[in-house]
Amino acid sequence: MVFVCAMAVLAVVCGVGIFADPRVLTGVPIWLKPFKFSVSFVLYGVTLAWMLSLLPQRNRVAKWAATAVVAMALSEMVVIVGQVLRGTTSHYNETTPLNAALWKVMGASIVLLFLAHFVIGIVVLRRPIANRVAACAVRLGLGLSLLGMLAAVPMVLPTQAPGIEGVAGAHSVGVPDGGPGLPLVGWSTTGGDLRVGHFVGLHSLQALPILAIVLNRFLGTRLDERSRVRLLVVAGAAYGVLTMLLTWQALRGQPLLRPDGLTLAAVAVVVVATGTAVGGVVARRRRPELVLAA
């Protein structure tokens, strides 16, 4: 939470920088990247702290893993902000030995953060959490956010190198980075963008617990606990498929808002399958009072 507070302050500083600093990098204000990353780390840190608080007792392994997450996230933000102050890019930048070394530091930090996050997921998976609906949401969120992290791997594959000397990867597929994009997020509107699936997958960490809260708050008197857990499993499966579908769409060089017939057909299959599964769970539901009576 100390890290979260630091990132919140940094987000404010970067927000001011977006308007006060006229410099533009890869087609967007130079302070936009650290702003987005700091906001993302605020959400990530708050959610992770809440999830760890659900454990029935303090766990040394989870404690050290959480410390590693903070350390790696901090090192990544130091590089991103430092490169902004130098007036250059942080990601994929190998134009000089220093830039290449900083990019390698970022890459190592991301890998170690992934491993620490994985360890936290294992700890939470093995520890009992009193509320089964919350437990299911936390475990699915942790697992699917790992999938979201993996969705970023294609960005650094050799096939993503744009053929520009000193640039080792790219967000966009089929078009150069820095072209026309959606407001704020910057996702390409002329080609594929691997950040879409990455973003959606990462935020399963918040989306599924929020769904669990909604189910418990508004459907707790209509659906028994087992049915609510099943609904979360259905939602988690659909969320995971959506993350992969968005990544697949991007790899085909297709903008998010301009899907072709094949993409639309895949979305339709996911929607129908999810709706059918939800209908099946609701049809088999039992009222909580009937479960108590039994």
BELFEN-V290124 format. One record per residue. N is the residue number from 0. RES is the residue in one small letter. NEAR is the number of other ideal C-beta (glycine too) atoms within 10 Angstrom. Layout:
<<N & RES & NEAR> <N & RES & NEAR>>
This chain:
<<0 & m & 11> <1 & v & 8> <2 & f & 21> <3 & v & 19> <4 & c & 11> <5 & a & 17> <6 & m & 24> <7 & a & 15> <8 & v & 12> <9 & l & 20> <10 & a & 19> <11 & v & 11> <12 & v & 13> <13 & c & 25> <14 & g & 15> <15 & v & 12> <16 & g & 18> <17 & i & 14> <18 & f & 9> <19 & a & 9> <20 & d & 14> <21 & p & 7> <22 & r & 10> <23 & v & 11> <24 & l & 17> <25 & t & 16> <26 & g & 13> <27 & v & 15> <28 & p & 17> <29 & i & 21> <30 & w & 21> <31 & l & 21> <32 & k & 21> <33 & p & 24> <34 & f & 21> <35 & k & 19> <36 & f & 20> <37 & s & 24> <38 & v & 16> <39 & s & 16> <40 & f & 23> <41 & v & 19> <42 & l & 15> <43 & y & 22> <44 & g & 22> <45 & v & 15> <46 & t & 20> <47 & l & 24> <48 & a & 13> <49 & w & 14> <50 & m & 23> <51 & l & 18> <52 & s & 7> <53 & l & 15> <54 & l & 16> <55 & p & 9> <56 & q & 5> <57 & r & 8> <58 & n & 17> <59 & r & 8> <60 & v & 12> <61 & a & 21> <62 & k & 13> <63 & w & 13> <64 & a & 22> <65 & a & 22> <66 & t & 12> <67 & a & 18> <68 & v & 23> <69 & v & 19> <70 & a & 15> <71 & m & 21> <72 & a & 22> <73 & l & 15> <74 & s & 17> <75 & e & 20> <76 & m & 21> <77 & v & 14> <78 & v & 20> <79 & i & 21> <80 & v & 20> <81 & g & 13> <82 & q & 23> <83 & v & 22> <84 & l & 9> <85 & r & 12> <86 & g & 10> <87 & t & 16> <88 & t & 21> <89 & s & 23> <90 & h & 20> <91 & y & 23> <92 & n & 20> <93 & e & 16> <94 & t & 16> <95 & t & 11> <96 & p & 8> <97 & l & 12> <98 & n & 19> <99 & a & 14> <100 & a & 12> <101 & l & 21> <102 & w & 22> <103 & k & 12> <104 & v & 15> <105 & m & 22> <106 & g & 16> <107 & a & 13> <108 & s & 20> <109 & i & 18> <110 & v & 12> <111 & l & 15> <112 & l & 21> <113 & f & 17> <114 & l & 14> <115 & a & 21> <116 & h & 21> <117 & f & 15> <118 & v & 17> <119 & i & 24> <120 & g & 20> <121 & i & 13> <122 & v & 19> <123 & v & 21> <124 & l & 12> <125 & r & 9> <126 & r & 14> <127 & p & 8> <128 & i & 17> <129 & a & 8> <130 & n & 13> <131 & r & 15> <132 & v & 24> <133 & a & 21> <134 & a & 19> <135 & c & 24> <136 & a & 29> <137 & v & 25> <138 & r & 18> <139 & l & 24> <140 & g & 28> <141 & l & 23> <142 & g & 18> <143 & l & 24> <144 & s & 25> <145 & l & 18> <146 & l & 19> <147 & g & 21> <148 & m & 18> <149 & l & 16> <150 & a & 24> <151 & a & 20> <152 & v & 13> <153 & p & 20> <154 & m & 21> <155 & v & 17> <156 & l & 10> <157 & p & 7> <158 & t & 9> <159 & q & 19> <160 & a & 13> <161 & p & 13> <162 & g & 7> <163 & i & 12> <164 & e & 6> <165 & g & 12> <166 & v & 18> <167 & a & 20> <168 & g & 22> <169 & a & 27> <170 & h & 25> <171 & s & 25> <172 & v & 21> <173 & g & 16> <174 & v & 18> <175 & p & 16> <176 & d & 22> <177 & g & 17> <178 & g & 15> <179 & p & 12> <180 & g & 22> <181 & l & 14> <182 & p & 6> <183 & l & 10> <184 & v & 13> <185 & g & 22> <186 & w & 21> <187 & s & 28> <188 & t & 15> <189 & t & 15> <190 & g & 23> <191 & g & 26> <192 & d & 32> <193 & l & 26> <194 & r & 23> <195 & v & 22> <196 & g & 27> <197 & h & 24> <198 & f & 19> <199 & v & 21> <200 & g & 25> <201 & l & 22> <202 & h & 21> <203 & s & 26> <204 & l & 24> <205 & q & 16> <206 & a & 19> <207 & l & 25> <208 & p & 22> <209 & i & 13> <210 & l & 21> <211 & a & 25> <212 & i & 13> <213 & v & 11> <214 & l & 23> <215 & n & 16> <216 & r & 9> <217 & f & 10> <218 & l & 17> <219 & g & 13> <220 & t & 9> <221 & r & 13> <222 & l & 22> <223 & d & 19> <224 & e & 17> <225 & r & 15> <226 & s & 22> <227 & r & 25> <228 & v & 20> <229 & r & 20> <230 & l & 22> <231 & l & 25> <232 & v & 14> <233 & v & 18> <234 & a & 22> <235 & g & 21> <236 & a & 16> <237 & a & 17> <238 & y & 22> <239 & g & 17> <240 & v & 16> <241 & l & 20> <242 & t & 25> <243 & m & 16> <244 & l & 18> <245 & l & 25> <246 & t & 25> <247 & w & 16> <248 & q & 25> <249 & a & 28> <250 & l & 16> <251 & r & 15> <252 & g & 15> <253 & q & 20> <254 & p & 23> <255 & l & 19> <256 & l & 8> <257 & r & 11> <258 & p & 17> <259 & d & 10> <260 & g & 7> <261 & l & 12> <262 & t & 17> <263 & l & 10> <264 & a & 11> <265 & a & 17> <266 & v & 16> <267 & a & 10> <268 & v & 12> <269 & v & 15> <270 & v & 12> <271 & v & 10> <272 & a & 14> <273 & t & 17> <274 & g & 12> <275 & t & 11> <276 & a & 17> <277 & v & 15> <278 & g & 10> <279 & g & 12> <280 & v & 19> <281 & v & 14> <282 & a & 8> <283 & r & 11> <284 & r & 18> <285 & r & 13> <286 & r & 13> <287 & p & 17> <288 & e & 10> <289 & l & 10> <290 & v & 12> <291 & l & 8> <292 & a & 7> <293 & a & 6>>
